[in-house]
Structure formats: C-alpha cells, structure tokens
Amino acid sequence: MNQYNKLEDEIVYLNQLVDEKEAANMLCYSVRALQNWRHRGGGPKFVKPSSRSVRYRIRDLHEWIESRTVSNTSQIIHELKSK
C-alpha cells in the first residue's frame, strides 16, 4: 500500500459517522453525558441525519479531544478564568 492509499484510507476513516453509543465509548463517557452536552453545549460537534437520529464524525471526536488536551493543570485554571 502506498502513501496515497494510506492517506485516502485515513480520510475515509475520519469522516465515518458513529452513533452515540460508539462515540461515548471512544470518549470514555456515558451516552447520557453526550446527550447533556448536545442540549447544553460543550460537547463535540454532531450530525443530525434525521429528527430522531444523532451521529458523530470520528474527525470531530478527535478534534474535541485535542481541544481539551493540556500539559499541566494551570492551563485548565487559566482557561476557566478567561471565560
């Protein structure tokens, strides 16, 4: 497999949609936590393919994780004070 195929496979993987149970499992949170975040804000972006269906792009889950990655606890405190 060449580099182009690997990159293409990664793009396809990152754009896949997963249901809330799979998303919660990937994030190590409960489905209820995802539901609360959708209602109140603060969670990862989500897709509404229909009125009763919710999906998450794997890319958005990874971006949400990265946006909350810190190297020390003072970063968290600083961010909360600035809000």
Jmol script that loads the backbone (N, CA, C; Angstrom):
load data "model"
ATOM      1  N   MET A   1       0.856  -1.175   0.000  1.00  0.00           N
ATOM      2  CA  MET A   1       0.000   0.000   0.000  1.00  0.00           C
ATOM      3  C   MET A   1       0.904   1.240   0.000  1.00  0.00           C
ATOM      4  N   ASN A   2       0.668   2.159  -0.912  1.00  0.00           N
ATOM      5  CA  ASN A   2       1.500   3.358  -0.964  1.00  0.00           C
ATOM      6  C   ASN A   2       0.951   4.451  -0.040  1.00  0.00           C
ATOM      7  N   GLN A   3       1.721   5.543   0.071  1.00  0.00           N
ATOM      8  CA  GLN A   3       1.330   6.628   0.987  1.00  0.00           C
ATOM      9  C   GLN A   3      -0.003   7.256   0.597  1.00  0.00           C
ATOM     10  N   TYR A   4      -0.268   7.361  -0.692  1.00  0.00           N
ATOM     11  CA  TYR A   4      -1.533   7.946  -1.154  1.00  0.00           C
ATOM     12  C   TYR A   4      -2.712   7.123  -0.655  1.00  0.00           C
ATOM     13  N   ASN A   5      -2.611   5.809  -0.763  1.00  0.00           N
ATOM     14  CA  ASN A   5      -3.697   4.938  -0.300  1.00  0.00           C
ATOM     15  C   ASN A   5      -3.876   5.022   1.210  1.00  0.00           C
ATOM     16  N   LYS A   6      -2.769   5.124   1.950  1.00  0.00           N
ATOM     17  CA  LYS A   6      -2.870   5.255   3.406  1.00  0.00           C
ATOM     18  C   LYS A   6      -3.571   6.553   3.783  1.00  0.00           C
ATOM     19  N   LEU A   7      -3.212   7.639   3.106  1.00  0.00           N
ATOM     20  CA  LEU A   7      -3.841   8.925   3.375  1.00  0.00           C
ATOM     21  C   LEU A   7      -5.328   8.882   3.032  1.00  0.00           C
ATOM     22  N   GLU A   8      -5.642   8.281   1.915  1.00  0.00           N
ATOM     23  CA  GLU A   8      -7.044   8.151   1.492  1.00  0.00           C
ATOM     24  C   GLU A   8      -7.837   7.333   2.507  1.00  0.00           C
ATOM     25  N   ASP A   9      -7.251   6.238   2.991  1.00  0.00           N
ATOM     26  CA  ASP A   9      -7.919   5.404   3.997  1.00  0.00           C
ATOM     27  C   ASP A   9      -8.149   6.175   5.289  1.00  0.00           C
ATOM     28  N   GLU A  10      -7.166   6.998   5.679  1.00  0.00           N
ATOM     29  CA  GLU A  10      -7.304   7.784   6.903  1.00  0.00           C
ATOM     30  C   GLU A  10      -8.417   8.825   6.759  1.00  0.00           C
ATOM     31  N   ILE A  11      -8.507   9.456   5.607  1.00  0.00           N
ATOM     32  CA  ILE A  11      -9.568  10.437   5.359  1.00  0.00           C
ATOM     33  C   ILE A  11     -10.933   9.775   5.431  1.00  0.00           C
ATOM     34  N   VAL A  12     -11.062   8.617   4.823  1.00  0.00           N
ATOM     35  CA  VAL A  12     -12.329   7.881   4.860  1.00  0.00           C
ATOM     36  C   VAL A  12     -12.673   7.522   6.301  1.00  0.00           C
ATOM     37  N   TYR A  13     -11.691   7.046   7.061  1.00  0.00           N
ATOM     38  CA  TYR A  13     -11.917   6.677   8.456  1.00  0.00           C
ATOM     39  C   TYR A  13     -12.380   7.884   9.275  1.00  0.00           C
ATOM     40  N   LEU A  14     -11.681   9.014   9.137  1.00  0.00           N
ATOM     41  CA  LEU A  14     -12.007  10.201   9.932  1.00  0.00           C
ATOM     42  C   LEU A  14     -13.379  10.781   9.600  1.00  0.00           C
ATOM     43  N   ASN A  15     -13.864  10.545   8.407  1.00  0.00           N
ATOM     44  CA  ASN A  15     -15.169  11.062   8.004  1.00  0.00           C
ATOM     45  C   ASN A  15     -16.314  10.092   8.281  1.00  0.00           C
ATOM     46  N   GLN A  16     -16.006   8.923   8.819  1.00  0.00           N
ATOM     47  CA  GLN A  16     -17.060   7.963   9.144  1.00  0.00           C
ATOM     48  C   GLN A  16     -17.934   8.511  10.268  1.00  0.00           C
ATOM     49  N   LEU A  17     -19.201   8.167  10.205  1.00  0.00           N
ATOM     50  CA  LEU A  17     -20.144   8.533  11.259  1.00  0.00           C
ATOM     51  C   LEU A  17     -20.328   7.361  12.207  1.00  0.00           C
ATOM     52  N   VAL A  18     -20.378   7.679  13.507  1.00  0.00           N
ATOM     53  CA  VAL A  18     -20.640   6.654  14.517  1.00  0.00           C
ATOM     54  C   VAL A  18     -21.841   7.103  15.341  1.00  0.00           C
ATOM     55  N   ASP A  19     -22.557   6.144  15.908  1.00  0.00           N
ATOM     56  CA  ASP A  19     -23.714   6.503  16.734  1.00  0.00           C
ATOM     57  C   ASP A  19     -23.242   6.971  18.115  1.00  0.00           C
ATOM     58  N   GLU A  20     -24.180   7.423  18.935  1.00  0.00           N
ATOM     59  CA  GLU A  20     -23.798   7.998  20.218  1.00  0.00           C
ATOM     60  C   GLU A  20     -23.185   6.968  21.165  1.00  0.00           C
ATOM     61  N   LYS A  21     -23.581   5.722  21.050  1.00  0.00           N
ATOM     62  CA  LYS A  21     -23.004   4.685  21.905  1.00  0.00           C
ATOM     63  C   LYS A  21     -21.526   4.483  21.566  1.00  0.00           C
ATOM     64  N   GLU A  22     -21.216   4.416  20.262  1.00  0.00           N
ATOM     65  CA  GLU A  22     -19.824   4.272  19.842  1.00  0.00           C
ATOM     66  C   GLU A  22     -19.008   5.511  20.211  1.00  0.00           C
ATOM     67  N   ALA A  23     -19.598   6.693  20.036  1.00  0.00           N
ATOM     68  CA  ALA A  23     -18.910   7.943  20.377  1.00  0.00           C
ATOM     69  C   ALA A  23     -18.619   7.990  21.872  1.00  0.00           C
ATOM     70  N   ALA A  24     -19.599   7.656  22.678  1.00  0.00           N
ATOM     71  CA  ALA A  24     -19.412   7.655  24.135  1.00  0.00           C
ATOM     72  C   ALA A  24     -18.303   6.677  24.518  1.00  0.00           C
ATOM     73  N   ASN A  25     -18.282   5.533  23.886  1.00  0.00           N
ATOM     74  CA  ASN A  25     -17.249   4.537  24.154  1.00  0.00           C
ATOM     75  C   ASN A  25     -15.868   5.072  23.774  1.00  0.00           C
ATOM     76  N   MET A  26     -15.767   5.741  22.639  1.00  0.00           N
ATOM     77  CA  MET A  26     -14.489   6.300  22.193  1.00  0.00           C
ATOM     78  C   MET A  26     -13.983   7.364  23.162  1.00  0.00           C
ATOM     79  N   LEU A  27     -14.899   8.131  23.737  1.00  0.00           N
ATOM     80  CA  LEU A  27     -14.533   9.224  24.638  1.00  0.00           C
ATOM     81  C   LEU A  27     -14.450   8.806  26.100  1.00  0.00           C
ATOM     82  N   CYS A  28     -14.851   7.571  26.403  1.00  0.00           N
ATOM     83  CA  CYS A  28     -14.901   7.071  27.780  1.00  0.00           C
ATOM     84  C   CYS A  28     -15.868   7.888  28.636  1.00  0.00           C
ATOM     85  N   TYR A  29     -16.980   8.258  28.036  1.00  0.00           N
ATOM     86  CA  TYR A  29     -18.070   8.939  28.733  1.00  0.00           C
ATOM     87  C   TYR A  29     -19.349   8.144  28.509  1.00  0.00           C
ATOM     88  N   SER A  30     -20.381   8.492  29.238  1.00  0.00           N
ATOM     89  CA  SER A  30     -21.662   7.822  29.073  1.00  0.00           C
ATOM     90  C   SER A  30     -22.446   8.450  27.916  1.00  0.00           C
ATOM     91  N   VAL A  31     -23.396   7.700  27.405  1.00  0.00           N
ATOM     92  CA  VAL A  31     -24.298   8.226  26.385  1.00  0.00           C
ATOM     93  C   VAL A  31     -25.053   9.417  26.957  1.00  0.00           C
ATOM     94  N   ARG A  32     -25.419   9.332  28.230  1.00  0.00           N
ATOM     95  CA  ARG A  32     -26.148  10.427  28.877  1.00  0.00           C
ATOM     96  C   ARG A  32     -25.321  11.717  28.896  1.00  0.00           C
ATOM     97  N   ALA A  33     -24.017  11.596  29.095  1.00  0.00           N
ATOM     98  CA  ALA A  33     -23.150  12.786  29.066  1.00  0.00           C
ATOM     99  C   ALA A  33     -23.198  13.439  27.687  1.00  0.00           C
ATOM    100  N   LEU A  34     -23.136  12.633  26.626  1.00  0.00           N
ATOM    101  CA  LEU A  34     -23.237  13.184  25.272  1.00  0.00           C
ATOM    102  C   LEU A  34     -24.588  13.872  25.061  1.00  0.00           C
ATOM    103  N   GLN A  35     -25.637  13.256  25.557  1.00  0.00           N
ATOM    104  CA  GLN A  35     -26.967  13.854  25.417  1.00  0.00           C
ATOM    105  C   GLN A  35     -27.034  15.195  26.146  1.00  0.00           C
ATOM    106  N   ASN A  36     -26.463  15.267  27.336  1.00  0.00           N
ATOM    107  CA  ASN A  36     -26.442  16.528  28.085  1.00  0.00           C
ATOM    108  C   ASN A  36     -25.646  17.591  27.343  1.00  0.00           C
ATOM    109  N   TRP A  37     -24.503  17.230  26.798  1.00  0.00           N
ATOM    110  CA  TRP A  37     -23.684  18.190  26.062  1.00  0.00           C
ATOM    111  C   TRP A  37     -24.407  18.696  24.820  1.00  0.00           C
ATOM    112  N   ARG A  38     -25.130  17.822  24.158  1.00  0.00           N
ATOM    113  CA  ARG A  38     -25.881  18.272  22.974  1.00  0.00           C
ATOM    114  C   ARG A  38     -26.927  19.305  23.374  1.00  0.00           C
ATOM    115  N   HIS A  39     -27.537  19.098  24.498  1.00  0.00           N
ATOM    116  CA  HIS A  39     -28.583  20.007  24.970  1.00  0.00           C
ATOM    117  C   HIS A  39     -28.001  21.318  25.515  1.00  0.00           C
ATOM    118  N   ARG A  40     -26.930  21.214  26.304  1.00  0.00           N
ATOM    119  CA  ARG A  40     -26.375  22.376  26.996  1.00  0.00           C
ATOM    120  C   ARG A  40     -25.189  23.014  26.284  1.00  0.00           C
ATOM    121  N   GLY A  41     -24.584  22.283  25.361  1.00  0.00           N
ATOM    122  CA  GLY A  41     -23.370  22.764  24.704  1.00  0.00           C
ATOM    123  C   GLY A  41     -22.131  22.246  25.413  1.00  0.00           C
ATOM    124  N   GLY A  42     -21.005  22.383  24.755  1.00  0.00           N
ATOM    125  CA  GLY A  42     -19.740  21.984  25.365  1.00  0.00           C
ATOM    126  C   GLY A  42     -19.201  20.657  24.878  1.00  0.00           C
ATOM    127  N   GLY A  43     -20.008  19.876  24.202  1.00  0.00           N
ATOM    128  CA  GLY A  43     -19.550  18.589  23.712  1.00  0.00           C
ATOM    129  C   GLY A  43     -19.040  18.672  22.291  1.00  0.00           C
ATOM    130  N   PRO A  44     -18.691  17.526  21.727  1.00  0.00           N
ATOM    131  CA  PRO A  44     -18.212  17.506  20.341  1.00  0.00           C
ATOM    132  C   PRO A  44     -19.342  17.836  19.363  1.00  0.00           C
ATOM    133  N   LYS A  45     -18.954  18.304  18.188  1.00  0.00           N
ATOM    134  CA  LYS A  45     -19.934  18.556  17.128  1.00  0.00           C
ATOM    135  C   LYS A  45     -20.640  17.255  16.793  1.00  0.00           C
ATOM    136  N   PHE A  46     -21.879  17.367  16.335  1.00  0.00           N
ATOM    137  CA  PHE A  46     -22.641  16.176  15.971  1.00  0.00           C
ATOM    138  C   PHE A  46     -23.440  16.437  14.705  1.00  0.00           C
ATOM    139  N   VAL A  47     -23.928  15.352  14.115  1.00  0.00           N
ATOM    140  CA  VAL A  47     -24.692  15.390  12.867  1.00  0.00           C
ATOM    141  C   VAL A  47     -26.094  14.885  13.158  1.00  0.00           C
ATOM    142  N   LYS A  48     -27.102  15.552  12.605  1.00  0.00           N
ATOM    143  CA  LYS A  48     -28.496  15.117  12.748  1.00  0.00           C
ATOM    144  C   LYS A  48     -29.002  14.667  11.376  1.00  0.00           C
ATOM    145  N   PRO A  49     -28.798  13.396  11.006  1.00  0.00           N
ATOM    146  CA  PRO A  49     -29.269  12.935   9.701  1.00  0.00           C
ATOM    147  C   PRO A  49     -30.790  12.898   9.589  1.00  0.00           C
ATOM    148  N   SER A  50     -31.467  12.822  10.735  1.00  0.00           N
ATOM    149  CA  SER A  50     -32.930  12.878  10.765  1.00  0.00           C
ATOM    150  C   SER A  50     -33.334  13.466  12.114  1.00  0.00           C
ATOM    151  N   SER A  51     -34.611  13.678  12.307  1.00  0.00           N
ATOM    152  CA  SER A  51     -35.066  14.313  13.546  1.00  0.00           C
ATOM    153  C   SER A  51     -34.807  13.461  14.795  1.00  0.00           C
ATOM    154  N   ARG A  52     -34.709  12.159  14.630  1.00  0.00           N
ATOM    155  CA  ARG A  52     -34.532  11.277  15.785  1.00  0.00           C
ATOM    156  C   ARG A  52     -33.164  10.613  15.844  1.00  0.00           C
ATOM    157  N   SER A  53     -32.306  10.947  14.924  1.00  0.00           N
ATOM    158  CA  SER A  53     -31.019  10.274  14.815  1.00  0.00           C
ATOM    159  C   SER A  53     -29.873  11.255  15.055  1.00  0.00           C
ATOM    160  N   VAL A  54     -28.855  10.802  15.783  1.00  0.00           N
ATOM    161  CA  VAL A  54     -27.664  11.606  16.051  1.00  0.00           C
ATOM    162  C   VAL A  54     -26.444  10.768  15.710  1.00  0.00           C
ATOM    163  N   ARG A  55     -25.501  11.382  15.033  1.00  0.00           N
ATOM    164  CA  ARG A  55     -24.252  10.713  14.688  1.00  0.00           C
ATOM    165  C   ARG A  55     -23.094  11.672  14.948  1.00  0.00           C
ATOM    166  N   TYR A  56     -21.923  11.112  15.116  1.00  0.00           N
ATOM    167  CA  TYR A  56     -20.708  11.891  15.329  1.00  0.00           C
ATOM    168  C   TYR A  56     -19.676  11.479  14.290  1.00  0.00           C
ATOM    169  N   ARG A  57     -19.004  12.472  13.687  1.00  0.00           N
ATOM    170  CA  ARG A  57     -17.889  12.158  12.803  1.00  0.00           C
ATOM    171  C   ARG A  57     -16.680  11.868  13.677  1.00  0.00           C
ATOM    172  N   ILE A  58     -15.942  10.848  13.345  1.00  0.00           N
ATOM    173  CA  ILE A  58     -14.750  10.493  14.101  1.00  0.00           C
ATOM    174  C   ILE A  58     -13.794  11.676  14.135  1.00  0.00           C
ATOM    175  N   ARG A  59     -13.691  12.413  13.042  1.00  0.00           N
ATOM    176  CA  ARG A  59     -12.833  13.605  12.984  1.00  0.00           C
ATOM    177  C   ARG A  59     -13.221  14.603  14.081  1.00  0.00           C
ATOM    178  N   ASP A  60     -14.509  14.839  14.270  1.00  0.00           N
ATOM    179  CA  ASP A  60     -14.972  15.803  15.270  1.00  0.00           C
ATOM    180  C   ASP A  60     -14.677  15.331  16.694  1.00  0.00           C
ATOM    181  N   LEU A  61     -14.754  14.032  16.911  1.00  0.00           N
ATOM    182  CA  LEU A  61     -14.417  13.488  18.229  1.00  0.00           C
ATOM    183  C   LEU A  61     -12.943  13.724  18.528  1.00  0.00           C
ATOM    184  N   HIS A  62     -12.080  13.459  17.536  1.00  0.00           N
ATOM    185  CA  HIS A  62     -10.644  13.684  17.714  1.00  0.00           C
ATOM    186  C   HIS A  62     -10.342  15.163  17.942  1.00  0.00           C
ATOM    187  N   GLU A  63     -11.003  16.043  17.211  1.00  0.00           N
ATOM    188  CA  GLU A  63     -10.795  17.489  17.379  1.00  0.00           C
ATOM    189  C   GLU A  63     -11.231  17.941  18.769  1.00  0.00           C
ATOM    190  N   TRP A  64     -12.346  17.402  19.254  1.00  0.00           N
ATOM    191  CA  TRP A  64     -12.834  17.757  20.578  1.00  0.00           C
ATOM    192  C   TRP A  64     -11.832  17.327  21.651  1.00  0.00           C
ATOM    193  N   ILE A  65     -11.285  16.131  21.498  1.00  0.00           N
ATOM    194  CA  ILE A  65     -10.274  15.639  22.438  1.00  0.00           C
ATOM    195  C   ILE A  65      -9.053  16.556  22.408  1.00  0.00           C
ATOM    196  N   GLU A  66      -8.575  16.880  21.216  1.00  0.00           N
ATOM    197  CA  GLU A  66      -7.398  17.740  21.078  1.00  0.00           C
ATOM    198  C   GLU A  66      -7.635  19.119  21.689  1.00  0.00           C
ATOM    199  N   SER A  67      -8.841  19.650  21.562  1.00  0.00           N
ATOM    200  CA  SER A  67      -9.129  20.981  22.101  1.00  0.00           C
ATOM    201  C   SER A  67      -9.124  20.994  23.623  1.00  0.00           C
ATOM    202  N   ARG A  68      -9.165  19.837  24.243  1.00  0.00           N
ATOM    203  CA  ARG A  68      -9.168  19.733  25.696  1.00  0.00           C
ATOM    204  C   ARG A  68      -7.898  19.111  26.252  1.00  0.00           C
ATOM    205  N   THR A  69      -6.898  18.960  25.417  1.00  0.00           N
ATOM    206  CA  THR A  69      -5.639  18.375  25.843  1.00  0.00           C
ATOM    207  C   THR A  69      -4.735  19.477  26.387  1.00  0.00           C
ATOM    208  N   VAL A  70      -4.264  19.303  27.610  1.00  0.00           N
ATOM    209  CA  VAL A  70      -3.405  20.287  28.265  1.00  0.00           C
ATOM    210  C   VAL A  70      -2.142  19.591  28.771  1.00  0.00           C
ATOM    211  N   SER A  71      -1.132  20.384  29.058  1.00  0.00           N
ATOM    212  CA  SER A  71       0.123  19.802  29.546  1.00  0.00           C
ATOM    213  C   SER A  71       0.288  19.957  31.055  1.00  0.00           C
ATOM    214  N   ASN A  72      -0.538  20.821  31.672  1.00  0.00           N
ATOM    215  CA  ASN A  72      -0.488  20.956  33.133  1.00  0.00           C
ATOM    216  C   ASN A  72      -1.804  21.547  33.627  1.00  0.00           C
ATOM    217  N   THR A  73      -2.026  21.453  34.917  1.00  0.00           N
ATOM    218  CA  THR A  73      -3.317  21.873  35.475  1.00  0.00           C
ATOM    219  C   THR A  73      -3.526  23.379  35.464  1.00  0.00           C
ATOM    220  N   SER A  74      -2.454  24.170  35.430  1.00  0.00           N
ATOM    221  CA  SER A  74      -2.640  25.623  35.415  1.00  0.00           C
ATOM    222  C   SER A  74      -3.269  26.090  34.107  1.00  0.00           C
ATOM    223  N   GLN A  75      -3.094  25.340  33.037  1.00  0.00           N
ATOM    224  CA  GLN A  75      -3.745  25.690  31.772  1.00  0.00           C
ATOM    225  C   GLN A  75      -5.258  25.621  31.921  1.00  0.00           C
ATOM    226  N   ILE A  76      -5.753  24.628  32.593  1.00  0.00           N
ATOM    227  CA  ILE A  76      -7.192  24.475  32.777  1.00  0.00           C
ATOM    228  C   ILE A  76      -7.728  25.648  33.589  1.00  0.00           C
ATOM    229  N   ILE A  77      -7.059  25.983  34.689  1.00  0.00           N
ATOM    230  CA  ILE A  77      -7.500  27.070  35.543  1.00  0.00           C
ATOM    231  C   ILE A  77      -7.478  28.385  34.770  1.00  0.00           C
ATOM    232  N   HIS A  78      -6.431  28.639  33.998  1.00  0.00           N
ATOM    233  CA  HIS A  78      -6.324  29.862  33.218  1.00  0.00           C
ATOM    234  C   HIS A  78      -7.472  29.971  32.213  1.00  0.00           C
ATOM    235  N   GLU A  79      -7.788  28.889  31.518  1.00  0.00           N
ATOM    236  CA  GLU A  79      -8.866  28.904  30.532  1.00  0.00           C
ATOM    237  C   GLU A  79     -10.207  29.161  31.195  1.00  0.00           C
ATOM    238  N   LEU A  80     -10.453  28.591  32.364  1.00  0.00           N
ATOM    239  CA  LEU A  80     -11.724  28.802  33.048  1.00  0.00           C
ATOM    240  C   LEU A  80     -11.846  30.239  33.533  1.00  0.00           C
ATOM    241  N   LYS A  81     -10.752  30.852  33.977  1.00  0.00           N
ATOM    242  CA  LYS A  81     -10.791  32.240  34.437  1.00  0.00           C
ATOM    243  C   LYS A  81     -11.063  33.206  33.289  1.00  0.00           C
ATOM    244  N   SER A  82     -10.606  32.859  32.088  1.00  0.00           N
ATOM    245  CA  SER A  82     -10.770  33.760  30.956  1.00  0.00           C
ATOM    246  C   SER A  82     -12.177  33.725  30.362  1.00  0.00           C
ATOM    247  N   LYS A  83     -13.019  32.801  30.806  1.00  0.00           N
ATOM    248  CA  LYS A  83     -14.381  32.699  30.270  1.00  0.00           C
ATOM    249  C   LYS A  83     -15.339  33.568  31.023  1.00  0.00           C
TER     250      LYS A  83
END
end "model"
wireframe off; spacefill off
backbone 0.3
color backbone group
